Amino acid sequence: MSRPRSGFTLVETLIALAIFGLLAVAGVALLNLSLTNREVVRAATEAGADFQRLRQLLRADLGQAVDRTVAGTGTGAGPAFAGGEGQVLLRLTRAGWSKPAGRPRASLQRVVYVAVDGRIERKVYPDLTGAGTPLTQTLLEDTREVRIAFVASGRTFAAWPGEAAQPLPDAVTLELTAPRFGRTTQWFLVGGGPG
Protein backbone atom coordinates (compact mmCIF):
# COMPACT_ATOMS: atom_id res chain seq x y z
CA MET A 1 0.00 0.00 0.00
CA SER A 2 1.30 3.47 -0.95
CA ARG A 3 1.04 6.55 1.16
CA PRO A 4 -0.96 9.53 -0.22
CA ARG A 5 1.22 12.41 -1.31
CA SER A 6 0.83 15.81 0.32
CA GLY A 7 1.44 19.14 -1.45
CA PHE A 8 0.77 20.50 -4.92
CA THR A 9 1.97 19.27 -8.25
CA LEU A 10 3.91 21.55 -10.58
CA VAL A 11 0.89 21.90 -12.87
CA GLU A 12 -1.36 22.95 -9.97
CA THR A 13 1.21 25.53 -8.83
CA LEU A 14 1.53 26.98 -12.35
CA ILE A 15 -2.25 27.24 -12.71
CA ALA A 16 -2.50 29.01 -9.31
CA LEU A 17 0.28 31.44 -10.33
CA ALA A 18 -1.44 32.13 -13.66
CA ILE A 19 -4.75 32.90 -11.91
CA PHE A 20 -2.99 35.13 -9.38
CA GLY A 21 -1.21 36.93 -12.25
CA LEU A 22 -4.49 37.56 -14.07
CA LEU A 23 -6.08 38.90 -10.90
CA ALA A 24 -3.08 41.18 -10.29
CA VAL A 25 -3.19 42.55 -13.86
CA ALA A 26 -6.95 43.17 -13.55
CA GLY A 27 -6.42 44.91 -10.20
CA VAL A 28 -3.69 47.19 -11.57
CA ALA A 29 -5.85 48.06 -14.60
CA LEU A 30 -8.81 48.84 -12.36
CA LEU A 31 -6.65 51.00 -10.07
CA ASN A 32 -5.21 52.87 -13.08
CA LEU A 33 -8.71 53.47 -14.46
CA SER A 34 -9.88 54.70 -11.07
CA LEU A 35 -6.97 57.17 -10.80
CA THR A 36 -7.55 58.41 -14.34
CA ASN A 37 -11.25 58.92 -13.65
CA ARG A 38 -10.42 60.75 -10.45
CA GLU A 39 -8.15 63.16 -12.34
CA VAL A 40 -10.80 63.76 -15.00
CA VAL A 41 -13.45 64.43 -12.35
CA ARG A 42 -11.09 66.75 -10.44
CA ALA A 43 -10.27 68.75 -13.62
CA ALA A 44 -13.97 69.01 -14.53
CA THR A 45 -14.85 70.10 -10.99
CA GLU A 46 -12.15 72.78 -10.98
CA ALA A 47 -13.24 74.05 -14.40
CA GLY A 48 -16.86 74.18 -13.21
CA ALA A 49 -15.82 76.04 -10.07
CA ASP A 50 -13.85 78.57 -12.16
CA PHE A 51 -16.87 79.10 -14.42
CA GLN A 52 -19.15 79.61 -11.41
CA ARG A 53 -16.66 82.04 -9.84
CA LEU A 54 -16.63 84.08 -13.08
CA ARG A 55 -20.44 84.17 -13.12
CA GLN A 56 -20.72 85.13 -9.44
CA LEU A 57 -18.14 87.92 -9.65
CA LEU A 58 -19.70 89.34 -12.81
CA ARG A 59 -23.14 89.22 -11.26
CA ALA A 60 -21.90 90.95 -8.09
CA ASP A 61 -19.88 93.61 -9.94
CA LEU A 62 -22.61 94.39 -12.47
CA GLY A 63 -25.31 94.38 -9.80
CA GLN A 64 -23.31 96.97 -7.82
CA ALA A 65 -22.36 99.12 -10.85
CA VAL A 66 -22.82 102.83 -10.24
CA ASP A 67 -22.72 105.95 -12.37
CA ARG A 68 -19.38 107.30 -11.13
CA THR A 69 -16.87 108.49 -13.70
CA VAL A 70 -13.26 108.05 -12.65
CA ALA A 71 -10.96 110.96 -13.38
CA GLY A 72 -7.23 110.52 -13.48
CA THR A 73 -4.45 109.23 -15.65
CA GLY A 74 -4.33 105.64 -14.40
CA THR A 75 -5.15 102.70 -16.67
CA GLY A 76 -8.40 102.17 -14.77
CA ALA A 77 -9.64 105.75 -15.27
CA GLY A 78 -12.50 106.56 -17.62
CA PRO A 79 -16.27 106.65 -17.85
CA ALA A 80 -18.44 105.06 -15.16
CA PHE A 81 -19.12 102.06 -17.38
CA ALA A 82 -17.52 101.08 -20.69
CA GLY A 83 -16.68 97.91 -22.55
CA GLY A 84 -16.29 95.98 -25.75
CA GLU A 85 -13.08 97.77 -26.67
CA GLY A 86 -10.35 95.35 -27.78
CA GLN A 87 -9.20 93.12 -24.94
CA VAL A 88 -11.19 95.11 -22.37
CA LEU A 89 -14.53 93.41 -21.82
CA LEU A 90 -15.75 95.71 -19.03
CA ARG A 91 -14.53 98.74 -17.14
CA LEU A 92 -16.83 99.82 -14.32
CA THR A 93 -17.16 101.46 -10.94
CA ARG A 94 -18.94 99.37 -8.33
CA ALA A 95 -20.27 100.08 -4.87
CA GLY A 96 -20.29 97.81 -1.85
CA TRP A 97 -16.58 97.64 -1.07
CA SER A 98 -16.39 97.03 2.65
CA LYS A 99 -14.12 98.91 5.02
CA PRO A 100 -12.53 96.35 7.35
CA ALA A 101 -11.39 97.55 10.76
CA GLY A 102 -12.49 101.09 9.96
CA ARG A 103 -9.69 101.61 7.42
CA PRO A 104 -10.20 104.90 5.60
CA ARG A 105 -10.97 104.14 1.96
CA ALA A 106 -13.71 104.69 -0.57
CA SER A 107 -16.70 102.38 -0.62
CA LEU A 108 -16.47 102.45 -4.42
CA GLN A 109 -14.08 100.29 -6.37
CA ARG A 110 -12.76 100.31 -9.93
CA VAL A 111 -12.95 96.91 -11.69
CA VAL A 112 -11.79 95.93 -15.18
CA TYR A 113 -12.43 92.60 -16.96
CA VAL A 114 -10.08 91.68 -19.82
CA ALA A 115 -9.81 88.74 -22.22
CA VAL A 116 -6.18 88.04 -23.02
CA ASP A 117 -4.41 84.93 -24.37
CA GLY A 118 -7.44 82.67 -23.83
CA ARG A 119 -7.96 83.86 -20.23
CA ILE A 120 -10.56 86.07 -18.63
CA GLU A 121 -8.99 88.21 -15.92
CA ARG A 122 -10.49 90.56 -13.35
CA LYS A 123 -8.38 93.55 -12.30
CA VAL A 124 -9.27 95.46 -9.16
CA TYR A 125 -7.55 98.80 -8.58
CA PRO A 126 -6.46 99.78 -5.06
CA ASP A 127 -7.42 103.39 -5.71
CA LEU A 128 -10.70 104.63 -7.16
CA THR A 129 -8.81 106.85 -9.62
CA GLY A 130 -7.54 103.74 -11.39
CA ALA A 131 -3.97 104.48 -10.36
CA GLY A 132 -1.61 101.93 -8.94
CA THR A 133 -0.99 98.30 -9.71
CA PRO A 134 -4.23 96.34 -9.90
CA LEU A 135 -4.81 93.05 -8.14
CA THR A 136 -5.23 90.62 -11.05
CA GLN A 137 -7.23 87.41 -10.72
CA THR A 138 -7.48 84.85 -13.52
CA LEU A 139 -11.09 83.69 -13.53
CA LEU A 140 -11.27 81.33 -16.50
CA GLU A 141 -8.63 79.79 -18.72
CA ASP A 142 -8.72 78.04 -22.08
CA THR A 143 -11.45 80.15 -23.64
CA ARG A 144 -11.64 80.07 -27.42
CA GLU A 145 -13.93 83.00 -28.09
CA VAL A 146 -15.27 85.71 -25.81
CA ARG A 147 -17.88 88.27 -26.87
CA ILE A 148 -19.68 90.81 -24.79
CA ALA A 149 -22.78 92.81 -25.68
CA PHE A 150 -24.72 95.54 -23.94
CA VAL A 151 -28.52 95.84 -23.86
CA ALA A 152 -30.26 99.17 -23.36
CA SER A 153 -33.83 100.20 -24.21
CA GLY A 154 -34.40 96.91 -26.03
CA ARG A 155 -31.39 97.34 -28.36
CA THR A 156 -28.09 95.43 -28.32
CA PHE A 157 -24.72 97.14 -28.70
CA ALA A 158 -21.30 95.52 -29.32
CA ALA A 159 -19.52 98.27 -27.37
CA TRP A 160 -20.60 100.62 -24.62
CA PRO A 161 -19.09 104.10 -24.61
CA GLY A 162 -20.64 105.25 -21.33
CA GLU A 163 -22.29 108.45 -22.51
CA ALA A 164 -23.85 110.99 -20.16
CA ALA A 165 -27.37 110.42 -21.54
CA GLN A 166 -27.30 106.75 -20.51
CA PRO A 167 -24.16 105.94 -18.51
CA LEU A 168 -25.19 102.33 -17.65
CA PRO A 169 -26.80 99.69 -19.85
CA ASP A 170 -29.79 97.69 -18.64
CA ALA A 171 -28.05 94.32 -19.05
CA VAL A 172 -24.85 92.70 -20.27
CA THR A 173 -24.51 89.42 -22.15
CA LEU A 174 -21.31 87.39 -22.11
CA GLU A 175 -20.91 84.71 -24.75
CA LEU A 176 -17.91 82.46 -24.53
CA THR A 177 -16.70 79.21 -26.03
CA ALA A 178 -14.60 76.86 -23.92
CA PRO A 179 -13.78 73.18 -24.56
CA ARG A 180 -15.36 71.98 -21.31
CA PHE A 181 -18.60 73.94 -21.65
CA GLY A 182 -19.07 74.52 -25.36
CA ARG A 183 -20.72 77.80 -26.26
CA THR A 184 -22.54 79.50 -23.39
CA THR A 185 -24.38 82.79 -23.15
CA GLN A 186 -24.89 84.46 -19.78
CA TRP A 187 -27.16 87.44 -19.06
CA PHE A 188 -26.48 89.85 -16.22
CA LEU A 189 -28.63 92.75 -15.02
CA VAL A 190 -26.79 95.98 -14.35
CA GLY A 191 -27.39 97.88 -11.09
CA GLY A 192 -27.43 101.61 -11.00
CA GLY A 193 -27.71 102.89 -7.51
CA PRO A 194 -26.43 106.35 -6.67
CA GLY A 195 -22.66 106.80 -6.78
Wavefront OBJ file of the C-alpha trace (Angstrom):
o trace
v 0.000 0.000 0.000
v 1.305 3.467 -0.953
v 1.041 6.551 1.165
v -0.956 9.535 -0.222
v 1.223 12.409 -1.313
v 0.830 15.809 0.322
v 1.442 19.140 -1.451
v 0.774 20.501 -4.917
v 1.972 19.274 -8.248
v 3.915 21.546 -10.582
v 0.893 21.897 -12.871
v -1.363 22.947 -9.967
v 1.206 25.525 -8.827
v 1.530 26.981 -12.352
v -2.250 27.243 -12.705
v -2.498 29.007 -9.315
v 0.284 31.435 -10.331
v -1.445 32.134 -13.661
v -4.752 32.901 -11.913
v -2.991 35.126 -9.378
v -1.206 36.933 -12.248
v -4.490 37.563 -14.072
v -6.083 38.904 -10.899
v -3.078 41.182 -10.289
v -3.185 42.550 -13.862
v -6.945 43.167 -13.548
v -6.421 44.908 -10.196
v -3.688 47.192 -11.575
v -5.853 48.059 -14.603
v -8.808 48.843 -12.355
v -6.649 51.003 -10.069
v -5.212 52.870 -13.075
v -8.709 53.466 -14.461
v -9.877 54.696 -11.068
v -6.966 57.168 -10.798
v -7.549 58.414 -14.345
v -11.248 58.920 -13.654
v -10.415 60.750 -10.446
v -8.148 63.163 -12.335
v -10.798 63.756 -15.003
v -13.453 64.431 -12.355
v -11.092 66.750 -10.443
v -10.272 68.749 -13.617
v -13.968 69.014 -14.529
v -14.848 70.105 -10.987
v -12.150 72.777 -10.976
v -13.243 74.055 -14.396
v -16.856 74.178 -13.213
v -15.818 76.044 -10.073
v -13.852 78.573 -12.163
v -16.869 79.099 -14.418
v -19.152 79.614 -11.412
v -16.656 82.039 -9.842
v -16.635 84.083 -13.082
v -20.441 84.174 -13.117
v -20.721 85.132 -9.441
v -18.138 87.924 -9.648
v -19.697 89.343 -12.813
v -23.143 89.218 -11.256
v -21.897 90.951 -8.090
v -19.880 93.606 -9.940
v -22.612 94.386 -12.468
v -25.306 94.376 -9.798
v -23.312 96.965 -7.819
v -22.355 99.116 -10.851
v -22.822 102.829 -10.244
v -22.724 105.950 -12.374
v -19.385 107.301 -11.130
v -16.870 108.492 -13.701
v -13.256 108.052 -12.654
v -10.957 110.962 -13.376
v -7.232 110.519 -13.478
v -4.452 109.230 -15.654
v -4.334 105.636 -14.403
v -5.154 102.704 -16.665
v -8.404 102.170 -14.767
v -9.637 105.748 -15.267
v -12.496 106.560 -17.619
v -16.275 106.646 -17.846
v -18.436 105.060 -15.156
v -19.117 102.060 -17.379
v -17.520 101.077 -20.694
v -16.681 97.908 -22.550
v -16.290 95.981 -25.753
v -13.080 97.772 -26.674
v -10.346 95.353 -27.779
v -9.204 93.121 -24.944
v -11.190 95.111 -22.365
v -14.530 93.407 -21.820
v -15.747 95.710 -19.030
v -14.535 98.743 -17.139
v -16.833 99.820 -14.324
v -17.158 101.460 -10.942
v -18.940 99.373 -8.331
v -20.274 100.080 -4.872
v -20.288 97.808 -1.855
v -16.582 97.645 -1.071
v -16.394 97.027 2.655
v -14.118 98.909 5.020
v -12.529 96.346 7.350
v -11.386 97.547 10.760
v -12.487 101.093 9.956
v -9.695 101.611 7.422
v -10.197 104.904 5.599
v -10.968 104.142 1.963
v -13.710 104.689 -0.570
v -16.698 102.376 -0.624
v -16.467 102.448 -4.424
v -14.078 100.286 -6.370
v -12.759 100.313 -9.932
v -12.945 96.914 -11.693
v -11.795 95.926 -15.184
v -12.427 92.602 -16.961
v -10.081 91.682 -19.818
v -9.812 88.745 -22.215
v -6.176 88.040 -23.021
v -4.415 84.930 -24.366
v -7.438 82.668 -23.827
v -7.960 83.856 -20.234
v -10.555 86.071 -18.629
v -8.989 88.211 -15.922
v -10.487 90.555 -13.347
v -8.381 93.547 -12.299
v -9.265 95.464 -9.156
v -7.551 98.800 -8.577
v -6.455 99.779 -5.063
v -7.422 103.390 -5.708
v -10.703 104.635 -7.160
v -8.813 106.848 -9.618
v -7.543 103.740 -11.385
v -3.974 104.478 -10.364
v -1.605 101.932 -8.942
v -0.986 98.298 -9.712
v -4.229 96.338 -9.898
v -4.806 93.054 -8.137
v -5.233 90.618 -11.055
v -7.235 87.411 -10.717
v -7.481 84.847 -13.520
v -11.085 83.687 -13.525
v -11.274 81.326 -16.500
v -8.629 79.790 -18.719
v -8.717 78.042 -22.081
v -11.453 80.150 -23.638
v -11.643 80.068 -27.423
v -13.926 82.996 -28.089
v -15.275 85.714 -25.807
v -17.876 88.270 -26.867
v -19.677 90.809 -24.789
v -22.780 92.806 -25.680
v -24.723 95.542 -23.939
v -28.515 95.836 -23.859
v -30.262 99.171 -23.359
v -33.830 100.198 -24.214
v -34.395 96.907 -26.027
v -31.391 97.339 -28.359
v -28.094 95.430 -28.319
v -24.716 97.135 -28.705
v -21.303 95.519 -29.321
v -19.516 98.268 -27.366
v -20.597 100.620 -24.619
v -19.089 104.101 -24.611
v -20.637 105.248 -21.334
v -22.289 108.454 -22.509
v -23.848 110.991 -20.161
v -27.367 110.419 -21.539
v -27.299 106.749 -20.509
v -24.165 105.935 -18.508
v -25.189 102.333 -17.655
v -26.799 99.693 -19.853
v -29.795 97.689 -18.644
v -28.054 94.322 -19.050
v -24.855 92.700 -20.269
v -24.509 89.421 -22.153
v -21.311 87.394 -22.107
v -20.914 84.713 -24.749
v -17.907 82.462 -24.530
v -16.703 79.214 -26.033
v -14.604 76.861 -23.923
v -13.783 73.181 -24.558
v -15.365 71.977 -21.313
v -18.598 73.943 -21.652
v -19.069 74.517 -25.356
v -20.723 77.801 -26.256
v -22.540 79.497 -23.387
v -24.381 82.790 -23.150
v -24.894 84.463 -19.785
v -27.164 87.438 -19.064
v -26.479 89.851 -16.220
v -28.633 92.751 -15.020
v -26.792 95.980 -14.347
v -27.388 97.883 -11.092
v -27.429 101.606 -11.003
v -27.705 102.890 -7.510
v -26.435 106.354 -6.668
v -22.661 106.803 -6.776
l 1 2 3 4 5 6 7 8 9 10 11 12 13 14 15 16 17 18 19 20 21 22 23 24 25 26 27 28 29 30 31 32 33 34 35 36 37 38 39 40 41 42 43 44 45 46 47 48 49 50 51 52 53 54 55 56 57 58 59 60 61 62 63 64 65 66 67 68 69 70 71 72 73 74 75 76 77 78 79 80 81 82 83 84 85 86 87 88 89 90 91 92 93 94 95 96 97 98 99 100 101 102 103 104 105 106 107 108 109 110 111 112 113 114 115 116 117 118 119 120 121 122 123 124 125 126 127 128 129 130 131 132 133 134 135 136 137 138 139 140 141 142 143 144 145 146 147 148 149 150 151 152 153 154 155 156 157 158 159 160 161 162 163 164 165 166 167 168 169 170 171 172 173 174 175 176 177 178 179 180 181 182 183 184 185 186 187 188 189 190 191 192 193 194 195
